């Protein structure tokens, strides 16, 4: 039986860190500028900031729907994008300082037990201070929205379904889009054979590709010919997806069974390009992910060696500090993908997290035969 733990900002708060959005507002050195940029007062947590970004992504400054007037997104873009980037940089600076200056830590035996027994951990936080304090191996932690250590964090729409229908090219704060960028950065960093300049060039190409073309079997027109398109369509017809976001056994088997076709696509694409130095690693990454949006590989350790934990192997999920107000799509997809899931443990704070969990389960028809336990910090 494999056990997965999901960590949210409530864990850092309970530990004694000041990581709420209100804390950031109250303590930031640039607080007046940030407040004037966003005009957000009294916000309590990260979800509120992400809710603001979600509304920014789907409405004009005057409140009109982007669906009604999609062309006016440019005025929103010009007004806010640089502001959000400024805030993101300030959040990184603030949280690094908060980690370094943590004075009083509140340890929990229950938290420690679940962290130590976890086979894999999904961390929605940008910080590592708490897991390090509990001596949890970083190798079994997946930072789903980036980390301070990487100097890259994702700040995006609170819930992707609420901006469905907005043209992709307008959804620059889409978390799936930003996770794609983060995963490419990690892939290039692991390879350790690209200069910083080349990495940035590759990422810039990928951003354009990602916005317009990163679907299940679509490539830019300048990449495609009839032969490539035929193979991509055949692969898509053969793929019976179980999880939208996670690397599962079905996806692994699909990749193995179609390795020849995937190599053929890469070769055909590469021979058509001129700037091979830039496009070769770009195509390597797409090939690695079957020319589909990447799947999250849950890390684990087996006799000290890094391995993958598959959703099909997970029988217990423990949620610590995540309110389940945001990121509902990916949490729902995870629970749905764990086809042998028997138990969900959830640490209680104010009761809303349990209510939100039950809503997710019931709305998606996942509330049958599951044991739900509440746990005190």
C-alpha positions in Angstrom: 0.0 0.0 0.0 1.4 3.4 -1.0 0.7 6.5 0.9 0.6 10.0 -0.5 0.6 13.3 1.5 -0.6 16.7 0.1 0.8 19.8 1.8 -0.8 23.2 1.7 0.0 26.6 3.2 -1.9 25.8 6.4 1.1 23.5 7.4 3.5 26.4 7.2 1.1 28.6 9.2 0.6 26.0 11.9 4.3 25.5 12.1 4.7 29.2 13.0 5.6 30.7 9.7 4.0 34.0 8.5 3.1 32.9 4.9 -0.5 34.0 4.5 -1.1 36.7 1.9 -2.1 39.1 4.7 1.3 38.4 6.3 3.0 39.3 3.1 0.9 42.5 2.8 1.7 43.5 6.4 5.4 42.7 6.3 6.6 43.4 2.7 9.1 46.2 2.3 7.2 47.3 -0.8 3.8 47.1 0.7 2.5 50.5 -0.3 3.5 50.0 -3.9 1.9 46.5 -4.0 -1.3 47.7 -2.4 -1.5 50.5 -4.9 -0.9 48.1 -7.8 -3.7 45.7 -6.9 -5.8 47.7 -4.4 -6.3 44.5 -2.3 -6.7 45.1 1.4 -7.3 42.6 4.2 -6.7 39.5 2.1 -6.2 36.4 4.3 -4.5 33.8 2.2 -2.9 32.8 -1.1 -6.3 31.8 -2.5 -7.4 35.4 -2.4 -4.4 36.5 -4.5 -5.1 33.7 -6.9 -8.8 34.5 -7.0 -7.8 38.1 -8.0 -5.6 36.7 -10.8 -8.4 34.5 -12.0 -10.7 37.5 -12.2 -8.0 39.4 -14.0 -7.7 36.5 -16.5 -11.4 36.5 -17.3 -12.6 40.1 -17.0 -11.8 43.6 -18.0 -10.8 46.1 -15.3 -14.4 47.4 -15.5 -15.8 44.0 -14.8 -17.0 43.1 -18.3 -16.6 39.5 -19.3 -13.6 38.4 -21.4 -16.0 36.0 -23.2 -18.0 39.0 -24.3 -15.1 41.2 -25.3 -12.0 39.0 -25.7 -10.1 41.5 -27.7 -9.9 44.0 -24.8 -7.6 41.6 -22.9 -4.7 43.6 -24.2 -5.5 46.5 -21.9 -5.7 44.2 -18.9 -2.4 42.5 -20.0 -0.6 45.9 -20.3 -1.9 47.1 -16.9 -1.3 44.1 -14.7 1.2 41.5 -16.1 4.3 43.5 -15.0 2.6 44.1 -11.6 2.0 40.4 -11.0 5.6 39.7 -11.9 6.7 42.4 -9.5 4.6 40.8 -6.8 6.0 37.3 -7.6 9.5 38.5 -7.1 8.6 40.2 -3.8 6.9 37.0 -2.6 10.1 35.0 -3.2 12.2 37.6 -1.4 9.7 37.7 1.5 9.4 34.0 1.9 13.2 33.4 1.8 13.5 35.9 4.6 10.7 34.3 6.5 12.4 30.9 6.3 15.7 32.3 7.5 14.1 34.2 10.4 11.8 31.6 11.8 12.1 31.8 15.5 9.5 29.5 17.2 8.5 26.3 15.5 5.4 24.4 16.5 6.1 20.7 16.0 3.3 18.2 15.7 3.6 14.5 16.3 0.8 13.7 14.0 2.3 15.7 11.2 5.6 14.1 11.7 4.1 10.6 11.6 2.3 11.1 8.3 5.3 12.8 6.7 7.7 10.1 7.7 5.3 7.3 6.6 4.6 8.9 3.2 5.8 7.2 0.1 5.4 10.5 -1.9 4.6 14.1 -1.1 3.0 16.8 -3.2 3.9 20.2 -1.8 1.8 23.1 -2.9 4.0 25.4 -0.8 7.0 27.2 -2.1 8.9 26.7 1.1 11.0 23.7 2.4 11.5 24.8 6.0 8.8 22.6 7.6 9.7 19.4 5.7 13.3 20.0 6.5 12.5 20.5 10.2 10.8 17.1 10.2 13.8 15.6 8.4 11.8 14.5 5.3 13.8 13.5 2.3 13.5 16.1 -0.4 13.8 13.4 -3.0 10.2 12.2 -2.4 8.7 15.7 -2.5 7.2 17.2 -5.6 6.9 21.0 -5.5 3.9 21.3 -7.8 4.1 25.1 -8.1 7.8 25.7 -7.9 10.0 26.5 -4.9 12.2 29.1 -3.4 15.1 26.8 -4.0 14.5 27.0 -7.7 13.8 30.8 -7.5 10.7 30.1 -9.6 7.1 30.0 -8.2 3.7 29.7 -9.9 1.1 32.3 -9.1 -1.9 31.8 -11.2 -5.7 31.3 -11.5 -7.2 29.8 -8.3 -9.4 27.3 -10.3 -8.9 26.6 -13.9 -12.4 25.5 -14.7 -13.7 29.0 -13.9 -11.8 30.5 -16.8 -12.7 27.7 -19.3 -13.6 29.1 -22.6 -11.2 32.0 -22.5 -8.9 31.8 -25.6 -5.7 30.1 -24.6 -3.6 32.9 -25.8 -5.2 35.2 -23.2 -4.6 32.7 -20.3 -1.1 33.6 -19.4 -1.9 33.0 -15.7 -3.1 29.4 -16.4 -1.5 27.1 -13.9 -1.3 24.1 -16.3 0.5 26.5 -18.7 2.8 27.7 -16.0 3.5 24.1 -14.8 4.5 23.2 -18.4 7.1 26.0 -18.3 8.3 24.9 -14.9 8.6 21.3 -16.0 10.6 22.3 -19.1 13.0 24.4 -16.9 13.5 21.3 -14.6 14.1 19.0 -17.6 16.7 21.4 -19.1 18.3 21.8 -15.6 18.6 18.0 -15.2 20.2 17.6 -18.6 23.1 20.0 -17.6 24.2 20.5 -21.2 22.7 23.8 -22.1 23.9 27.3 -21.6 21.8 29.8 -19.7 21.2 31.7 -22.9 20.1 28.5 -24.8 17.8 27.5 -22.0 16.1 30.9 -22.1 15.8 30.7 -25.9 14.3 27.2 -25.7 11.8 28.4 -23.0 10.8 31.4 -25.1 10.1 29.1 -28.1 8.1 26.7 -25.9 6.0 29.5 -24.4 4.7 30.4 -27.8 4.2 26.8 -28.8 2.5 26.1 -25.5 0.0 28.9 -25.7 -1.3 28.1 -29.2 -0.6 24.4 -29.9 0.0 22.3 -26.8 -3.0 20.0 -27.0 -3.2 16.2 -27.5 -2.2 15.9 -31.1 -1.7 19.4 -32.5 1.6 20.9 -33.6 2.3 24.2 -35.2 1.8 24.3 -39.0 5.5 24.9 -39.6 6.3 21.7 -37.7 3.8 19.4 -39.4 3.4 17.6 -42.6 0.8 15.0 -43.5 2.9 12.0 -42.4 3.5 13.5 -38.9 -0.1 14.5 -38.5 -1.3 11.0 -39.4 1.0 9.5 -36.8 -0.1 12.0 -34.1 -3.8 11.2 -34.9 -3.1 7.5 -34.7 -1.4 7.9 -31.3 -4.3 10.0 -30.0 -6.8 7.4 -31.1 -4.8 4.7 -29.3 -4.5 6.6 -26.0 -7.2 6.0 -23.5 -6.4 8.6 -20.9 -7.0 7.9 -17.2 -5.3 10.9 -15.6 -5.1 14.3 -17.2 -2.2 15.5 -15.0 -0.4 12.5 -13.5 2.0 9.9 -14.9 0.2 6.6 -14.4 0.7 3.0 -15.4 -1.6 3.4 -18.4 0.5 6.3 -19.7 3.8 4.5 -19.1 2.6 1.5 -21.1 1.4 3.7 -23.9 4.8 5.3 -24.1 6.5 2.0 -24.2 4.2 0.5 -26.8 4.5 3.5 -29.1 8.2 4.3 -28.7 8.9 3.7 -32.4 6.3 6.1 -33.6 7.4 8.7 -31.1 11.0 8.5 -32.3 9.8 8.7 -35.9 7.9 12.0 -35.1 11.0 13.5 -33.6 13.2 12.5 -36.5 10.8 13.8 -39.1 10.4 17.1 -37.2 14.1 17.6 -36.7 15.1 17.1 -40.3 12.7 19.9 -41.3 14.4 22.5 -39.1 17.3 24.8 -39.6 18.1 26.0 -36.0 18.9 22.5 -34.7 20.9 23.7 -31.6 17.7 25.3 -30.2 15.0 23.0 -31.6 16.7 19.7 -30.8 16.4 20.0 -27.0 12.9 21.4 -27.5 11.9 18.4 -29.5 13.7 16.1 -27.0 11.4 17.4 -24.3 8.3 17.0 -26.4 9.4 13.5 -27.4 10.0 12.6 -23.7 6.4 13.6 -23.0 4.9 11.8 -26.1 4.2 15.2 -27.7 1.5 15.8 -25.1 1.3 18.1 -22.0 3.6 16.6 -19.4 2.4 14.3 -16.7 3.5 14.8 -13.1 5.7 12.0 -11.9 5.2 11.4 -8.2 8.6 10.8 -6.7 9.4 8.1 -4.2 12.3 6.1 -2.8 12.9 2.4 -3.1 15.9 1.1 -1.0 17.4 4.6 -1.2 17.0 4.9 -5.0 14.6 7.4 -6.7 11.6 5.8 -8.3 8.1 6.7 -9.5 5.0 6.2 -7.4 1.9 5.5 -9.6 -1.6 6.7 -8.7 -2.8 3.1 -9.2 -0.6 2.1 -6.2 -1.9 4.7 -3.8 -4.4 3.5 -1.2 -4.2 6.4 1.3 -4.1 10.2 0.8 -3.4 12.6 3.7 -4.2 16.3 3.2 -2.3 18.6 5.6 -2.9 22.3 5.5 -4.6 22.6 2.1 -8.0 24.3 2.3 -9.1 22.8 -1.1 -10.5 26.2 -2.1 -8.1 26.3 -5.0 -6.5 23.8 -7.3 -9.7 21.7 -7.3 -9.2 20.4 -10.8 -5.8 18.8 -10.1 -6.8 17.4 -6.7 -10.0 15.9 -8.3 -7.9 14.4 -11.1 -5.5 12.9 -8.6 -8.2 11.3 -6.4 -10.0 10.0 -9.5 -6.7 8.5 -10.8 -6.1 6.7 -7.5 -8.4 3.8 -8.5 -7.4 1.7 -5.5 -7.8 4.6 -3.0 -9.4 3.5 0.3 -8.8 6.3 2.8 -8.4 10.0 2.9 -7.1 11.6 6.1 -7.5 15.4 6.4 -6.0 17.6 9.1 -8.7 19.9 10.4 -8.3 23.6 11.0 -11.6 25.5 10.7 -13.9 22.8 9.3 -14.0 24.3 5.8 -11.4 21.9 4.4 -13.6 18.9 5.3 -16.6 20.6 3.7 -14.6 21.4 0.6 -13.3 17.8 0.4 -16.9 16.4 0.6 -18.0 18.9 -2.1 -15.2 17.8 -4.4 -16.0 14.1 -3.8 -19.7 14.4 -4.1 -19.8 16.7 -7.1 -17.5 14.4 -9.0 -19.2 11.2 -7.9 -16.2 10.0 -5.9 -17.8 9.7 -2.5 -18.5 6.0 -2.6 -16.7 3.5 -0.4 -14.1 6.0 0.8 -13.1 6.2 4.5 -12.7 9.9 5.5 -10.8 10.6 8.8 -10.2 14.0 10.4 -6.9 14.5 12.2 -5.8 17.1 14.8 -2.5 18.9 14.4 
